[in-house]
């Protein structure tokens, strides 16, 4: 079983044989070093209402949005797929 991770800067995707929220690496596409976010987590971030988040959140890179969302308590990544749109 593989998991897909998304580059926070260029959207490039990689696959790995394990599943974590994110992994830190240098992107072979754009050369940036950052946190590649699990695609399921990235999808959950897309569903977060910007009204619940600090100003400018939507303009942050994907990995920064993840950290902010977790800090703000709006994204419980462990069961992000089990929540039903509260
Ligand atoms: Zn990249």
PDB file of the backbone (N, CA, C, O) and the ligand in Angstrom, with CONECT records:
HET     ZN  A 101       1
ATOM      1  N   UNK A   1       0.849  -1.197   0.000  1.00  0.00           N
ATOM      2  CA  UNK A   1       0.000   0.000   0.000  1.00  0.00           C
ATOM      3  C   UNK A   1       0.883   1.244   0.000  1.00  0.00           C
ATOM      4  O   UNK A   1       1.795   1.377   0.816  1.00  0.00           O
ATOM      5  N   UNK A   2       0.598   2.138  -0.918  1.00  0.00           N
ATOM      6  CA  UNK A   2       1.385   3.357  -1.005  1.00  0.00           C
ATOM      7  C   UNK A   2       0.516   4.567  -0.693  1.00  0.00           C
ATOM      8  O   UNK A   2      -0.709   4.525  -0.802  1.00  0.00           O
ATOM      9  N   UNK A   3       1.184   5.641  -0.303  1.00  0.00           N
ATOM     10  CA  UNK A   3       0.496   6.900  -0.044  1.00  0.00           C
ATOM     11  C   UNK A   3       1.104   7.960  -0.954  1.00  0.00           C
ATOM     12  O   UNK A   3       2.296   7.920  -1.259  1.00  0.00           O
ATOM     13  N   UNK A   4       0.280   8.903  -1.381  1.00  0.00           N
ATOM     14  CA  UNK A   4       0.736   9.973  -2.253  1.00  0.00           C
ATOM     15  C   UNK A   4       0.900  11.260  -1.445  1.00  0.00           C
ATOM     16  O   UNK A   4       0.043  11.624  -0.641  1.00  0.00           O
ATOM     17  N   UNK A   5       2.026  11.939  -1.683  1.00  0.00           N
ATOM     18  CA  UNK A   5       2.321  13.180  -0.978  1.00  0.00           C
ATOM     19  C   UNK A   5       2.479  14.309  -1.985  1.00  0.00           C
ATOM     20  O   UNK A   5       3.002  14.118  -3.082  1.00  0.00           O
ATOM     21  N   UNK A   6       2.013  15.497  -1.584  1.00  0.00           N
ATOM     22  CA  UNK A   6       1.947  16.635  -2.497  1.00  0.00           C
ATOM     23  C   UNK A   6       2.940  17.719  -2.084  1.00  0.00           C
ATOM     24  O   UNK A   6       2.985  18.124  -0.922  1.00  0.00           O
ATOM     25  N   UNK A   7       3.737  18.184  -3.053  1.00  0.00           N
ATOM     26  CA  UNK A   7       4.671  19.278  -2.787  1.00  0.00           C
ATOM     27  C   UNK A   7       3.873  20.541  -2.472  1.00  0.00           C
ATOM     28  O   UNK A   7       2.956  20.890  -3.215  1.00  0.00           O
ATOM     29  N   UNK A   8       4.212  21.233  -1.374  1.00  0.00           N
ATOM     30  CA  UNK A   8       3.452  22.427  -0.994  1.00  0.00           C
ATOM     31  C   UNK A   8       3.694  23.608  -1.931  1.00  0.00           C
ATOM     32  O   UNK A   8       2.937  24.578  -1.912  1.00  0.00           O
ATOM     33  N   UNK A   9       4.728  23.532  -2.740  1.00  0.00           N
ATOM     34  CA  UNK A   9       5.095  24.673  -3.575  1.00  0.00           C
ATOM     35  C   UNK A   9       4.643  24.515  -5.018  1.00  0.00           C
ATOM     36  O   UNK A   9       4.120  25.460  -5.607  1.00  0.00           O
ATOM     37  N   UNK A  10       4.836  23.342  -5.592  1.00  0.00           N
ATOM     38  CA  UNK A  10       4.507  23.180  -7.011  1.00  0.00           C
ATOM     39  C   UNK A  10       3.391  22.176  -7.248  1.00  0.00           C
ATOM     40  O   UNK A  10       2.907  22.041  -8.372  1.00  0.00           O
ATOM     41  N   UNK A  11       2.975  21.467  -6.197  1.00  0.00           N
ATOM     42  CA  UNK A  11       1.900  20.503  -6.382  1.00  0.00           C
ATOM     43  C   UNK A  11       2.362  19.167  -6.939  1.00  0.00           C
ATOM     44  O   UNK A  11       1.551  18.281  -7.208  1.00  0.00           O
ATOM     45  N   UNK A  12       3.677  19.027  -7.111  1.00  0.00           N
ATOM     46  CA  UNK A  12       4.214  17.752  -7.588  1.00  0.00           C
ATOM     47  C   UNK A  12       3.909  16.642  -6.591  1.00  0.00           C
ATOM     48  O   UNK A  12       3.843  16.883  -5.386  1.00  0.00           O
ATOM     49  N   UNK A  13       3.725  15.433  -7.095  1.00  0.00           N
ATOM     50  CA  UNK A  13       3.353  14.324  -6.230  1.00  0.00           C
ATOM     51  C   UNK A  13       4.404  13.228  -6.245  1.00  0.00           C
ATOM     52  O   UNK A  13       5.041  12.955  -7.263  1.00  0.00           O
ATOM     53  N   UNK A  14       4.565  12.607  -5.077  1.00  0.00           N
ATOM     54  CA  UNK A  14       5.443  11.447  -4.959  1.00  0.00           C
ATOM     55  C   UNK A  14       4.690  10.352  -4.223  1.00  0.00           C
ATOM     56  O   UNK A  14       3.698  10.621  -3.547  1.00  0.00           O
ATOM     57  N   UNK A  15       5.152   9.144  -4.351  1.00  0.00           N
ATOM     58  CA  UNK A  15       4.540   8.029  -3.630  1.00  0.00           C
ATOM     59  C   UNK A  15       5.556   7.397  -2.702  1.00  0.00           C
ATOM     60  O   UNK A  15       6.738   7.276  -3.027  1.00  0.00           O
ATOM     61  N   UNK A  16       5.066   6.997  -1.538  1.00  0.00           N
ATOM     62  CA  UNK A  16       5.900   6.301  -0.578  1.00  0.00           C
ATOM     63  C   UNK A  16       5.112   5.123  -0.010  1.00  0.00           C
ATOM     64  O   UNK A  16       3.882   5.106  -0.051  1.00  0.00           O
ATOM     65  N   UNK A  17       5.829   4.154   0.511  1.00  0.00           N
ATOM     66  CA  UNK A  17       5.187   2.947   0.991  1.00  0.00           C
ATOM     67  C   UNK A  17       4.727   2.998   2.433  1.00  0.00           C
ATOM     68  O   UNK A  17       4.527   1.965   3.072  1.00  0.00           O
ATOM     69  N   UNK A  18       4.562   4.211   2.941  1.00  0.00           N
ATOM     70  CA  UNK A  18       4.078   4.370   4.310  1.00  0.00           C
ATOM     71  C   UNK A  18       3.164   5.580   4.352  1.00  0.00           C
ATOM     72  O   UNK A  18       3.156   6.401   3.434  1.00  0.00           O
ATOM     73  N   UNK A  19       2.390   5.681   5.429  1.00  0.00           N
ATOM     74  CA  UNK A  19       1.411   6.760   5.510  1.00  0.00           C
ATOM     75  C   UNK A  19       1.624   7.597   6.754  1.00  0.00           C
ATOM     76  O   UNK A  19       1.470   7.108   7.873  1.00  0.00           O
ATOM     77  N   UNK A  20       1.978   8.857   6.562  1.00  0.00           N
ATOM     78  CA  UNK A  20       2.112   9.816   7.652  1.00  0.00           C
ATOM     79  C   UNK A  20       1.417  11.102   7.209  1.00  0.00           C
ATOM     80  O   UNK A  20       1.021  11.221   6.050  1.00  0.00           O
ATOM     81  N   UNK A  21       1.267  12.063   8.120  1.00  0.00           N
ATOM     82  CA  UNK A  21       0.599  13.314   7.757  1.00  0.00           C
ATOM     83  C   UNK A  21       1.396  14.057   6.694  1.00  0.00           C
ATOM     84  O   UNK A  21       0.843  14.566   5.719  1.00  0.00           O
ATOM     85  N   UNK A  22       2.695  14.105   6.904  1.00  0.00           N
ATOM     86  CA  UNK A  22       3.555  14.776   5.944  1.00  0.00           C
ATOM     87  C   UNK A  22       4.968  14.264   6.102  1.00  0.00           C
ATOM     88  O   UNK A  22       5.306  13.660   7.120  1.00  0.00           O
ATOM     89  N   UNK A  23       5.791  14.500   5.104  1.00  0.00           N
ATOM     90  CA  UNK A  23       7.203  14.157   5.224  1.00  0.00           C
ATOM     91  C   UNK A  23       8.016  15.312   4.662  1.00  0.00           C
ATOM     92  O   UNK A  23       7.585  16.013   3.746  1.00  0.00           O
ATOM     93  N   UNK A  24       9.205  15.495   5.231  1.00  0.00           N
ATOM     94  CA  UNK A  24      10.056  16.610   4.843  1.00  0.00           C
ATOM     95  C   UNK A  24      11.096  16.122   3.845  1.00  0.00           C
ATOM     96  O   UNK A  24      11.811  15.152   4.095  1.00  0.00           O
ATOM     97  N   UNK A  25      11.168  16.811   2.709  1.00  0.00           N
ATOM     98  CA  UNK A  25      12.129  16.421   1.684  1.00  0.00           C
ATOM     99  C   UNK A  25      12.341  17.593   0.730  1.00  0.00           C
ATOM    100  O   UNK A  25      11.611  18.584   0.768  1.00  0.00           O
ATOM    101  N   UNK A  26      13.344  17.461  -0.117  1.00  0.00           N
ATOM    102  CA  UNK A  26      13.538  18.426  -1.189  1.00  0.00           C
ATOM    103  C   UNK A  26      12.813  17.908  -2.427  1.00  0.00           C
ATOM    104  O   UNK A  26      12.888  16.726  -2.763  1.00  0.00           O
ATOM    105  N   UNK A  27      12.111  18.820  -3.094  1.00  0.00           N
ATOM    106  CA  UNK A  27      11.317  18.445  -4.252  1.00  0.00           C
ATOM    107  C   UNK A  27      12.219  18.265  -5.473  1.00  0.00           C
ATOM    108  O   UNK A  27      13.056  19.118  -5.770  1.00  0.00           O
ATOM    109  N   UNK A  28      12.042  17.157  -6.167  1.00  0.00           N
ATOM    110  CA  UNK A  28      12.851  16.919  -7.360  1.00  0.00           C
ATOM    111  C   UNK A  28      12.313  17.699  -8.558  1.00  0.00           C
ATOM    112  O   UNK A  28      12.974  17.786  -9.592  1.00  0.00           O
ATOM    113  N   UNK A  29      11.117  18.264  -8.419  1.00  0.00           N
ATOM    114  CA  UNK A  29      10.531  19.049  -9.511  1.00  0.00           C
ATOM    115  C   UNK A  29      10.905  20.521  -9.419  1.00  0.00           C
ATOM    116  O   UNK A  29      11.398  21.101 -10.385  1.00  0.00           O
ATOM    117  N   UNK A  30      10.668  21.133  -8.243  1.00  0.00           N
ATOM    118  CA  UNK A  30      10.877  22.579  -8.130  1.00  0.00           C
ATOM    119  C   UNK A  30      12.095  22.932  -7.284  1.00  0.00           C
ATOM    120  O   UNK A  30      12.497  24.095  -7.244  1.00  0.00           O
ATOM    121  N   UNK A  31      12.691  21.945  -6.605  1.00  0.00           N
ATOM    122  CA  UNK A  31      13.900  22.189  -5.845  1.00  0.00           C
ATOM    123  C   UNK A  31      13.687  22.765  -4.454  1.00  0.00           C
ATOM    124  O   UNK A  31      14.643  22.930  -3.697  1.00  0.00           O
ATOM    125  N   UNK A  32      12.437  23.072  -4.112  1.00  0.00           N
ATOM    126  CA  UNK A  32      12.164  23.627  -2.789  1.00  0.00           C
ATOM    127  C   UNK A  32      12.237  22.519  -1.738  1.00  0.00           C
ATOM    128  O   UNK A  32      11.953  21.354  -2.013  1.00  0.00           O
ATOM    129  N   UNK A  33      12.625  22.920  -0.530  1.00  0.00           N
ATOM    130  CA  UNK A  33      12.666  21.979   0.583  1.00  0.00           C
ATOM    131  C   UNK A  33      11.471  22.273   1.479  1.00  0.00           C
ATOM    132  O   UNK A  33      11.314  23.396   1.959  1.00  0.00           O
ATOM    133  N   UNK A  34      10.638  21.282   1.703  1.00  0.00           N
ATOM    134  CA  UNK A  34       9.452  21.546   2.516  1.00  0.00           C
ATOM    135  C   UNK A  34       8.752  20.274   2.932  1.00  0.00           C
ATOM    136  O   UNK A  34       9.262  19.167   2.760  1.00  0.00           O
ATOM    137  N   UNK A  35       7.583  20.462   3.478  1.00  0.00           N
ATOM    138  CA  UNK A  35       6.791  19.350   3.982  1.00  0.00           C
ATOM    139  C   UNK A  35       5.816  18.907   2.898  1.00  0.00           C
ATOM    140  O   UNK A  35       4.908  19.646   2.521  1.00  0.00           O
ATOM    141  N   UNK A  36       6.017  17.706   2.412  1.00  0.00           N
ATOM    142  CA  UNK A  36       5.074  17.117   1.467  1.00  0.00           C
ATOM    143  C   UNK A  36       3.878  16.594   2.254  1.00  0.00           C
ATOM    144  O   UNK A  36       4.041  15.796   3.178  1.00  0.00           O
ATOM    145  N   UNK A  37       2.700  17.032   1.898  1.00  0.00           N
ATOM    146  CA  UNK A  37       1.492  16.711   2.652  1.00  0.00           C
ATOM    147  C   UNK A  37       0.764  15.523   2.024  1.00  0.00           C
ATOM    148  O   UNK A  37       0.584  15.455   0.809  1.00  0.00           O
ATOM    149  N   UNK A  38       0.353  14.597   2.877  1.00  0.00           N
ATOM    150  CA  UNK A  38      -0.416  13.443   2.421  1.00  0.00           C
ATOM    151  C   UNK A  38      -1.628  13.936   1.625  1.00  0.00           C
ATOM    152  O   UNK A  38      -2.295  14.889   2.028  1.00  0.00           O
ATOM    153  N   UNK A  39      -1.906  13.288   0.503  1.00  0.00           N
ATOM    154  CA  UNK A  39      -2.967  13.777  -0.375  1.00  0.00           C
ATOM    155  C   UNK A  39      -4.335  13.810   0.310  1.00  0.00           C
ATOM    156  O   UNK A  39      -5.134  14.709   0.049  1.00  0.00           O
ATOM    157  N   UNK A  40      -4.609  12.847   1.172  1.00  0.00           N
ATOM    158  CA  UNK A  40      -5.887  12.848   1.890  1.00  0.00           C
ATOM    159  C   UNK A  40      -5.965  14.039   2.842  1.00  0.00           C
ATOM    160  O   UNK A  40      -7.032  14.623   3.035  1.00  0.00           O
ATOM    161  N   UNK A  41      -4.824  14.391   3.435  1.00  0.00           N
ATOM    162  CA  UNK A  41      -4.776  15.553   4.331  1.00  0.00           C
ATOM    163  C   UNK A  41      -4.943  16.836   3.516  1.00  0.00           C
ATOM    164  O   UNK A  41      -5.644  17.761   3.926  1.00  0.00           O
ATOM    165  N   UNK A  42      -4.280  16.874   2.344  1.00  0.00           N
ATOM    166  CA  UNK A  42      -4.424  18.037   1.468  1.00  0.00           C
ATOM    167  C   UNK A  42      -5.881  18.229   1.065  1.00  0.00           C
ATOM    168  O   UNK A  42      -6.372  19.356   1.007  1.00  0.00           O
ATOM    169  N   UNK A  43      -6.569  17.121   0.788  1.00  0.00           N
ATOM    170  CA  UNK A  43      -7.982  17.199   0.413  1.00  0.00           C
ATOM    171  C   UNK A  43      -8.820  17.733   1.570  1.00  0.00           C
ATOM    172  O   UNK A  43      -9.742  18.524   1.370  1.00  0.00           O
ATOM    173  N   UNK A  44      -8.486  17.289   2.791  1.00  0.00           N
ATOM    174  CA  UNK A  44      -9.220  17.766   3.964  1.00  0.00           C
ATOM    175  C   UNK A  44      -8.999  19.258   4.157  1.00  0.00           C
ATOM    176  O   UNK A  44      -9.911  19.976   4.568  1.00  0.00           O
ATOM    177  N   UNK A  45      -7.793  19.725   3.864  1.00  0.00           N
ATOM    178  CA  UNK A  45      -7.493  21.153   3.988  1.00  0.00           C
ATOM    179  C   UNK A  45      -8.326  21.978   3.011  1.00  0.00           C
ATOM    180  O   UNK A  45      -8.724  23.104   3.313  1.00  0.00           O
ATOM    181  N   UNK A  46      -8.583  21.405   1.840  1.00  0.00           N
ATOM    182  CA  UNK A  46      -9.381  22.121   0.844  1.00  0.00           C
ATOM    183  C   UNK A  46     -10.809  22.337   1.333  1.00  0.00           C
ATOM    184  O   UNK A  46     -11.504  23.245   0.877  1.00  0.00           O
ATOM    185  N   UNK A  47     -11.236  21.492   2.264  1.00  0.00           N
ATOM    186  CA  UNK A  47     -12.618  21.559   2.736  1.00  0.00           C
ATOM    187  C   UNK A  47     -12.775  22.438   3.967  1.00  0.00           C
ATOM    188  O   UNK A  47     -13.896  22.690   4.409  1.00  0.00           O
ATOM    189  N   UNK A  48     -11.665  22.907   4.525  1.00  0.00           N
ATOM    190  CA  UNK A  48     -11.743  23.757   5.707  1.00  0.00           C
ATOM    191  C   UNK A  48     -12.290  25.123   5.306  1.00  0.00           C
ATOM    192  O   UNK A  48     -11.831  25.715   4.328  1.00  0.00           O
ATOM    193  N   UNK A  49     -13.249  25.616   6.043  1.00  0.00           N
ATOM    194  CA  UNK A  49     -13.810  26.935   5.775  1.00  0.00           C
ATOM    195  C   UNK A  49     -12.808  28.013   6.160  1.00  0.00           C
ATOM    196  O   UNK A  49     -12.294  28.023   7.279  1.00  0.00           O
ATOM    197  N   UNK A  50     -12.534  28.922   5.228  1.00  0.00           N
ATOM    198  CA  UNK A  50     -11.594  29.995   5.540  1.00  0.00           C
ATOM    199  C   UNK A  50     -12.141  30.902   6.637  1.00  0.00           C
ATOM    200  O   UNK A  50     -11.383  31.634   7.273  1.00  0.00           O
ATOM    201  N   UNK A  51     -13.456  30.857   6.861  1.00  0.00           N
ATOM    202  CA  UNK A  51     -14.062  31.670   7.914  1.00  0.00           C
ATOM    203  C   UNK A  51     -13.587  31.228   9.301  1.00  0.00           C
ATOM    204  O   UNK A  51     -13.607  32.003  10.257  1.00  0.00           O
ATOM    205  N   UNK A  52     -13.165  29.975   9.386  1.00  0.00           N
ATOM    206  CA  UNK A  52     -12.685  29.444  10.663  1.00  0.00           C
ATOM    207  C   UNK A  52     -11.213  29.741  10.905  1.00  0.00           C
ATOM    208  O   UNK A  52     -10.687  29.458  11.981  1.00  0.00           O
ATOM    209  N   UNK A  53     -10.545  30.314   9.900  1.00  0.00           N
ATOM    210  CA  UNK A  53      -9.099  30.401   9.940  1.00  0.00           C
ATOM    211  C   UNK A  53      -8.600  31.838  10.011  1.00  0.00           C
ATOM    212  O   UNK A  53      -9.333  32.771   9.686  1.00  0.00           O
ATOM    213  N   UNK A  54      -7.341  32.016  10.440  1.00  0.00           N
ATOM    214  CA  UNK A  54      -6.768  33.367  10.501  1.00  0.00           C
ATOM    215  C   UNK A  54      -6.699  34.002   9.112  1.00  0.00           C
ATOM    216  O   UNK A  54      -6.663  33.307   8.096  1.00  0.00           O
ATOM    217  N   UNK A  55      -6.681  35.341   9.091  1.00  0.00           N
ATOM    218  CA  UNK A  55      -6.566  36.051   7.815  1.00  0.00           C
ATOM    219  C   UNK A  55      -5.325  35.595   7.066  1.00  0.00           C
ATOM    220  O   UNK A  55      -4.267  35.390   7.660  1.00  0.00           O
ATOM    221  N   UNK A  56      -5.465  35.440   5.770  1.00  0.00           N
ATOM    222  CA  UNK A  56      -4.330  35.080   4.937  1.00  0.00           C
ATOM    223  C   UNK A  56      -4.056  33.601   4.862  1.00  0.00           C
ATOM    224  O   UNK A  56      -3.144  33.169   4.157  1.00  0.00           O
ATOM    225  N   UNK A  57      -4.835  32.821   5.579  1.00  0.00           N
ATOM    226  CA  UNK A  57      -4.585  31.386   5.624  1.00  0.00           C
ATOM    227  C   UNK A  57      -4.611  30.754   4.234  1.00  0.00           C
ATOM    228  O   UNK A  57      -3.754  29.935   3.902  1.00  0.00           O
ATOM    229  N   UNK A  58      -5.580  31.132   3.442  1.00  0.00           N
ATOM    230  CA  UNK A  58      -5.753  30.514   2.130  1.00  0.00           C
ATOM    231  C   UNK A  58      -4.574  30.774   1.199  1.00  0.00           C
ATOM    232  O   UNK A  58      -4.365  30.044   0.230  1.00  0.00           O
ATOM    233  N   UNK A  59      -3.797  31.832   1.503  1.00  0.00           N
ATOM    234  CA  UNK A  59      -2.659  32.154   0.643  1.00  0.00           C
ATOM    235  C   UNK A  59      -1.375  31.467   1.086  1.00  0.00           C
ATOM    236  O   UNK A  59      -0.360  31.535   0.393  1.00  0.00           O
ATOM    237  N   UNK A  60      -1.417  30.808   2.237  1.00  0.00           N
ATOM    238  CA  UNK A  60      -0.222  30.131   2.732  1.00  0.00           C
ATOM    239  C   UNK A  60       0.055  28.878   1.900  1.00  0.00           C
ATOM    240  O   UNK A  60      -0.865  28.298   1.323  1.00  0.00           O
ATOM    241  N   UNK A  61       1.328  28.458   1.839  1.00  0.00           N
ATOM    242  CA  UNK A  61       1.621  27.165   1.196  1.00  0.00           C
ATOM    243  C   UNK A  61       0.885  26.032   1.912  1.00  0.00           C
ATOM    244  O   UNK A  61       0.508  26.154   3.077  1.00  0.00           O
ATOM    245  N   UNK A  62       0.695  24.955   1.207  1.00  0.00           N
ATOM    246  CA  UNK A  62      -0.051  23.816   1.746  1.00  0.00           C
ATOM    247  C   UNK A  62       0.453  23.356   3.101  1.00  0.00           C
ATOM    248  O   UNK A  62      -0.338  23.060   3.997  1.00  0.00           O
ATOM    249  N   UNK A  63       1.772  23.296   3.251  1.00  0.00           N
ATOM    250  CA  UNK A  63       2.300  22.772   4.509  1.00  0.00           C
ATOM    251  C   UNK A  63       2.056  23.736   5.667  1.00  0.00           C
ATOM    252  O   UNK A  63       1.818  23.306   6.796  1.00  0.00           O
ATOM    253  N   UNK A  64       2.116  25.045   5.389  1.00  0.00           N
ATOM    254  CA  UNK A  64       1.830  26.020   6.447  1.00  0.00           C
ATOM    255  C   UNK A  64       0.359  25.969   6.828  1.00  0.00           C
ATOM    256  O   UNK A  64       0.008  26.101   8.001  1.00  0.00           O
ATOM    257  N   UNK A  65      -0.501  25.776   5.827  1.00  0.00           N
ATOM    258  CA  UNK A  65      -1.934  25.653   6.121  1.00  0.00           C
ATOM    259  C   UNK A  65      -2.201  24.459   7.016  1.00  0.00           C
ATOM    260  O   UNK A  65      -3.038  24.520   7.917  1.00  0.00           O
ATOM    261  N   UNK A  66      -1.481  23.365   6.763  1.00  0.00           N
ATOM    262  CA  UNK A  66      -1.659  22.174   7.590  1.00  0.00           C
ATOM    263  C   UNK A  66      -1.309  22.476   9.047  1.00  0.00           C
ATOM    264  O   UNK A  66      -2.071  22.152   9.958  1.00  0.00           O
ATOM    265  N   UNK A  67      -0.152  23.098   9.254  1.00  0.00           N
ATOM    266  CA  UNK A  67       0.289  23.363  10.627  1.00  0.00           C
ATOM    267  C   UNK A  67      -0.676  24.309  11.331  1.00  0.00           C
ATOM    268  O   UNK A  67      -0.995  24.119  12.505  1.00  0.00           O
ATOM    269  N   UNK A  68      -1.140  25.329  10.611  1.00  0.00           N
ATOM    270  CA  UNK A  68      -2.070  26.289  11.206  1.00  0.00           C
ATOM    271  C   UNK A  68      -3.401  25.614  11.524  1.00  0.00           C
ATOM    272  O   UNK A  68      -3.971  25.830  12.593  1.00  0.00           O
ATOM    273  N   UNK A  69      -3.891  24.802  10.599  1.00  0.00           N
ATOM    274  CA  UNK A  69      -5.177  24.137  10.789  1.00  0.00           C
ATOM    275  C   UNK A  69      -5.150  23.217  12.002  1.00  0.00           C
ATOM    276  O   UNK A  69      -6.107  23.162  12.774  1.00  0.00           O
ATOM    277  N   UNK A  70      -4.044  22.495  12.161  1.00  0.00           N
ATOM    278  CA  UNK A  70      -3.919  21.610  13.319  1.00  0.00           C
ATOM    279  C   UNK A  70      -3.865  22.437  14.604  1.00  0.00           C
ATOM    280  O   UNK A  70      -4.495  22.097  15.606  1.00  0.00           O
ATOM    281  N   UNK A  71      -3.098  23.533  14.553  1.00  0.00           N
ATOM    282  CA  UNK A  71      -2.971  24.394  15.721  1.00  0.00           C
ATOM    283  C   UNK A  71      -4.319  25.011  16.105  1.00  0.00           C
ATOM    284  O   UNK A  71      -4.632  25.156  17.286  1.00  0.00           O
ATOM    285  N   UNK A  72      -5.106  25.369  15.094  1.00  0.00           N
ATOM    286  CA  UNK A  72      -6.408  25.986  15.340  1.00  0.00           C
ATOM    287  C   UNK A  72      -7.473  24.963  15.715  1.00  0.00           C
ATOM    288  O   UNK A  72      -8.588  25.319  16.097  1.00  0.00           O
ATOM    289  N   UNK A  73      -7.116  23.692  15.600  1.00  0.00           N
ATOM    290  CA  UNK A  73      -8.036  22.646  16.002  1.00  0.00           C
ATOM    291  C   UNK A  73      -9.184  22.396  15.037  1.00  0.00           C
ATOM    292  O   UNK A  73     -10.197  21.809  15.419  1.00  0.00           O
ATOM    293  N   UNK A  74      -9.038  22.834  13.791  1.00  0.00           N
ATOM    294  CA  UNK A  74     -10.114  22.622  12.826  1.00  0.00           C
ATOM    295  C   UNK A  74      -9.878  21.383  11.974  1.00  0.00           C
ATOM    296  O   UNK A  74     -10.737  20.988  11.185  1.00  0.00           O
ATOM    297  N   UNK A  75      -8.719  20.778  12.137  1.00  0.00           N
ATOM    298  CA  UNK A  75      -8.412  19.608  11.325  1.00  0.00           C
ATOM    299  C   UNK A  75      -7.836  18.531  12.215  1.00  0.00           C
ATOM    300  O   UNK A  75      -6.677  18.591  12.625  1.00  0.00           O
ATOM    301  N   UNK A  76      -8.659  17.552  12.506  1.00  0.00           N
ATOM    302  CA  UNK A  76      -8.180  16.404  13.254  1.00  0.00           C
ATOM    303  C   UNK A  76      -7.771  15.363  12.235  1.00  0.00           C
ATOM    304  O   UNK A  76      -8.590  14.568  11.774  1.00  0.00           O
ATOM    305  N   UNK A  77      -6.498  15.377  11.890  1.00  0.00           N
ATOM    306  CA  UNK A  77      -6.034  14.601  10.750  1.00  0.00           C
ATOM    307  C   UNK A  77      -6.251  13.110  10.951  1.00  0.00           C
ATOM    308  O   UNK A  77      -6.467  12.372   9.989  1.00  0.00           O
ATOM    309  N   UNK A  78      -6.194  12.674  12.183  1.00  0.00           N
ATOM    310  CA  UNK A  78      -6.326  11.255  12.444  1.00  0.00           C
ATOM    311  C   UNK A  78      -7.623  10.662  11.926  1.00  0.00           C
ATOM    312  O   UNK A  78      -7.655   9.516  11.479  1.00  0.00           O
ATOM    313  N   UNK A  79      -8.693  11.445  11.986  1.00  0.00           N
ATOM    314  CA  UNK A  79      -9.961  10.917  11.473  1.00  0.00           C
ATOM    315  C   UNK A  79     -10.611  11.923  10.512  1.00  0.00           C
ATOM    316  O   UNK A  79     -11.829  12.097  10.478  1.00  0.00           O
ATOM    317  N   UNK A  80      -9.743  12.569   9.741  1.00  0.00           N
ATOM    318  CA  UNK A  80     -10.232  13.607   8.828  1.00  0.00           C
ATOM    319  C   UNK A  80     -11.254  13.053   7.848  1.00  0.00           C
ATOM    320  O   UNK A  80     -12.161  13.768   7.420  1.00  0.00           O
ATOM    321  N   UNK A  81     -11.111  11.788   7.494  1.00  0.00           N
ATOM    322  CA  UNK A  81     -12.027  11.234   6.508  1.00  0.00           C
ATOM    323  C   UNK A  81     -13.328  10.759   7.147  1.00  0.00           C
ATOM    324  O   UNK A  81     -14.297  10.473   6.444  1.00  0.00           O
ATOM    325  N   UNK A  82     -13.354  10.675   8.454  1.00  0.00           N
ATOM    326  CA  UNK A  82     -14.540  10.142   9.123  1.00  0.00           C
ATOM    327  C   UNK A  82     -15.500  11.248   9.558  1.00  0.00           C
ATOM    328  O   UNK A  82     -16.643  10.976   9.925  1.00  0.00           O
ATOM    329  N   UNK A  83     -15.037  12.475   9.516  1.00  0.00           N
ATOM    330  CA  UNK A  83     -15.900  13.576   9.949  1.00  0.00           C
ATOM    331  C   UNK A  83     -16.958  13.855   8.882  1.00  0.00           C
ATOM    332  O   UNK A  83     -16.743  13.646   7.688  1.00  0.00           O
ATOM    333  N   UNK A  84     -18.089  14.327   9.349  1.00  0.00           N
ATOM    334  CA  UNK A  84     -19.200  14.508   8.392  1.00  0.00           C
ATOM    335  C   UNK A  84     -19.692  15.946   8.344  1.00  0.00           C
ATOM    336  O   UNK A  84     -20.857  16.241   8.609  1.00  0.00           O
ATOM    337  N   UNK A  85     -18.764  16.830   7.999  1.00  0.00           N
ATOM    338  CA  UNK A  85     -19.149  18.195   7.673  1.00  0.00           C
ATOM    339  C   UNK A  85     -19.777  19.017   8.781  1.00  0.00           C
ATOM    340  O   UNK A  85     -20.726  19.761   8.535  1.00  0.00           O
ATOM    341  N   UNK A  86     -19.277  18.897   9.969  1.00  0.00           N
ATOM    342  CA  UNK A  86     -19.820  19.708  11.056  1.00  0.00           C
ATOM    343  C   UNK A  86     -19.459  21.170  10.873  1.00  0.00           C
ATOM    344  O   UNK A  86     -19.833  22.006  11.696  1.00  0.00           O
TER     345      UNK A  86
HETATM  346 ZN    ZN A 101       7.875  21.036  -5.798  1.00  0.00          ZN
END
